[in-house]
Amino acid sequence: MKRILLAVFVLLFGCAGGMQNGVSAHHFAVDIPEGWHQLDTNKFFLVTKDGAYLQYALIQERPLDKAFKHTKKKLRWGMLPQEAAGVIIDEIASDKNLLNFQLIENTPTSIKGNEGFKILFSYKDRDGSAFKTLYYGFIKDGLFYNLRYTAAKRHYFNKDLKAFEKFVDSFRFVTP
């Protein structure tokens, strides 16, 4: 499974042209940490330093009316940040590919002036590898934005956490 994921990401990174300033076809831009590589699709924006199986930062824009895959729940305009966090936590906990899901933190936060939430959780994959994720989310202009950092729990999570924090701090809205 790990080899298949690595092969897919190598193929995708080999085909994707990187943009140094992190501007994409989305409604946002970010500064890519030095030494990290970018993959931008119409579904998400991803950067990684040592390979997506070891660590990555991901940003997604998601329409509010789109149901989630595992719970079929939807986010809605006017939801309180903690209500939205509950939907996301239910979705993640319902994913059968994430084993031993443990919620570590769930707190309200502000992302570039937008009221949102921050969740921290850990899990294992089917191969027994442990990961940790820091996940920010907020609703703006009919879209749900999430910025998250996932890395191998043992070594990579703490090693690259500051790079992710700078990545989040550089997040800004742009006109596509």
C-alpha positions as CSV (number, residue, x, y, z in Angstrom):
1,M,0.0,0.0,0.0
2,K,2.8,2.4,0.9
3,R,4.6,1.7,-2.3
4,I,1.4,2.3,-4.4
5,L,0.8,5.7,-2.6
6,L,4.4,6.7,-3.1
7,A,4.3,5.8,-6.8
8,V,1.1,7.8,-7.3
9,F,2.6,10.9,-5.7
10,V,5.8,10.6,-7.6
11,L,3.8,10.3,-10.8
12,L,1.7,13.3,-9.9
13,F,4.6,15.4,-8.8
14,G,6.5,14.6,-11.9
15,C,3.5,15.8,-14.0
16,A,2.7,18.9,-12.0
17,G,4.3,22.2,-12.7
18,G,5.1,24.0,-9.4
19,M,4.3,27.7,-8.8
20,Q,6.9,29.3,-6.4
21,N,4.5,31.7,-4.7
22,G,1.7,29.2,-4.2
23,V,-0.9,31.0,-6.3
24,S,-3.4,28.5,-7.7
25,A,-6.7,28.4,-9.6
26,H,-8.4,28.5,-6.2
27,H,-9.5,31.6,-4.2
28,F,-6.3,31.6,-2.0
29,A,-2.5,31.7,-2.2
30,V,0.2,30.6,0.3
31,D,3.9,30.8,0.5
32,I,5.4,27.3,0.0
33,P,8.0,26.4,2.6
34,E,11.6,26.3,1.3
35,G,12.5,22.9,0.0
36,W,8.8,21.7,-0.3
37,H,7.2,20.7,-3.5
38,Q,3.7,21.6,-4.8
39,L,0.9,19.6,-6.3
40,D,-2.2,21.6,-7.2
41,T,-5.3,20.1,-8.6
42,N,-8.9,21.3,-8.9
43,K,-9.7,19.3,-5.7
44,F,-6.9,20.3,-3.4
45,F,-3.5,22.1,-3.0
46,L,-0.8,19.9,-1.5
47,V,2.9,20.5,-0.6
48,T,5.4,18.1,0.8
49,K,9.0,18.1,1.6
50,D,10.0,14.4,1.9
51,G,7.0,12.7,0.2
52,A,3.3,12.7,1.0
53,Y,3.5,9.5,3.0
54,L,6.0,11.2,5.4
55,Q,4.4,14.7,5.6
56,Y,2.2,17.0,3.7
57,A,0.3,20.2,4.1
58,L,-3.1,20.4,2.3
59,I,-5.6,23.1,1.5
60,Q,-9.1,22.4,0.2
61,E,-12.0,24.5,-0.8
62,R,-15.3,22.6,-0.5
63,P,-18.8,23.6,-1.5
64,L,-21.1,23.6,1.6
65,D,-23.8,21.6,-0.1
66,K,-21.5,18.7,-0.9
67,A,-22.1,15.7,1.4
68,F,-19.1,14.0,3.0
69,K,-18.1,10.5,1.8
70,H,-18.2,8.6,5.1
71,T,-21.1,10.2,7.0
72,K,-23.1,11.9,4.2
73,K,-23.3,14.9,6.5
74,K,-23.1,18.5,5.1
75,L,-21.8,21.7,6.4
76,R,-24.1,24.7,6.2
77,W,-23.9,28.5,6.2
78,G,-24.2,30.0,9.6
79,M,-22.9,26.9,11.4
80,L,-21.0,27.7,14.6
81,P,-17.3,26.7,14.3
82,Q,-17.7,23.9,16.9
83,E,-20.7,22.5,15.0
84,A,-18.6,22.4,11.8
85,A,-15.8,20.8,13.8
86,G,-18.2,18.1,15.0
87,V,-19.1,17.3,11.4
88,I,-15.4,17.0,10.4
89,I,-14.6,14.9,13.4
90,D,-17.5,12.5,12.7
91,E,-16.3,12.3,9.0
92,I,-12.7,11.5,10.0
93,A,-13.7,9.0,12.7
94,S,-16.0,7.2,10.2
95,D,-13.2,6.7,7.7
96,K,-12.5,2.9,7.9
97,N,-8.9,3.5,6.5
98,L,-8.0,5.5,9.6
99,L,-7.5,3.1,12.6
100,N,-7.2,4.0,16.2
101,F,-8.5,7.5,15.7
102,Q,-7.8,9.7,18.8
103,L,-8.9,13.2,19.1
104,I,-6.3,15.2,21.0
105,E,-7.6,18.7,20.8
106,N,-10.7,20.5,19.5
107,T,-10.7,24.3,20.0
108,P,-12.1,27.4,18.3
109,T,-9.6,29.6,16.5
110,S,-9.5,32.4,14.0
111,I,-7.9,31.9,10.5
112,K,-7.1,35.2,8.8
113,G,-10.0,36.9,10.6
114,N,-12.5,34.0,9.9
115,E,-13.9,32.2,13.0
116,G,-13.1,28.5,12.7
117,F,-11.8,25.6,14.6
118,K,-8.6,23.7,15.1
119,I,-8.5,20.0,15.7
120,L,-5.5,17.8,16.5
121,F,-5.8,14.0,16.1
122,S,-3.7,10.9,15.6
123,Y,-4.4,7.6,13.8
124,K,-2.8,4.6,12.3
125,D,-3.1,3.4,8.7
126,R,-3.8,-0.3,7.7
127,D,0.0,-0.9,7.7
128,G,0.3,0.2,11.4
129,S,2.1,3.4,10.7
130,A,1.1,6.2,13.1
131,F,0.3,9.7,11.9
132,K,-0.7,13.0,13.5
133,T,-2.8,15.7,11.9
134,L,-3.3,19.4,12.7
135,Y,-6.5,20.5,11.0
136,Y,-7.9,24.1,10.7
137,G,-11.3,24.8,9.2
138,F,-13.7,27.7,8.5
139,I,-16.6,28.7,6.4
140,K,-16.5,31.7,4.1
141,D,-18.5,32.8,1.1
142,G,-20.3,29.5,0.6
143,L,-17.2,27.4,0.8
144,F,-15.6,25.4,3.6
145,Y,-11.8,25.9,3.7
146,N,-9.5,23.5,5.5
147,L,-5.8,23.7,6.0
148,R,-4.2,20.6,7.4
149,Y,-0.8,19.1,8.2
150,T,-0.4,15.4,8.4
151,A,2.9,13.7,9.1
152,A,4.4,10.5,10.5
153,K,3.9,10.8,14.2
154,R,7.2,9.6,15.5
155,H,9.7,11.9,13.7
156,Y,8.2,14.2,11.0
157,F,5.2,15.8,12.8
158,N,7.2,17.9,15.3
159,K,10.1,18.4,12.8
160,D,8.0,20.2,10.2
161,L,5.3,21.7,12.4
162,K,6.8,25.2,12.3
163,A,7.0,25.2,8.5
164,F,3.2,24.4,8.5
165,E,2.5,27.2,10.9
166,K,4.3,29.6,8.6
167,F,2.4,28.1,5.7
168,V,-0.9,28.8,7.5
169,D,0.2,32.4,8.5
170,S,0.9,33.1,4.8
171,F,-2.6,32.0,3.7
172,R,-4.4,34.8,1.9
173,F,-7.4,35.2,-0.4
174,V,-7.0,36.1,-4.0
175,T,-9.1,36.4,-7.1
176,P,-8.5,33.4,-9.4
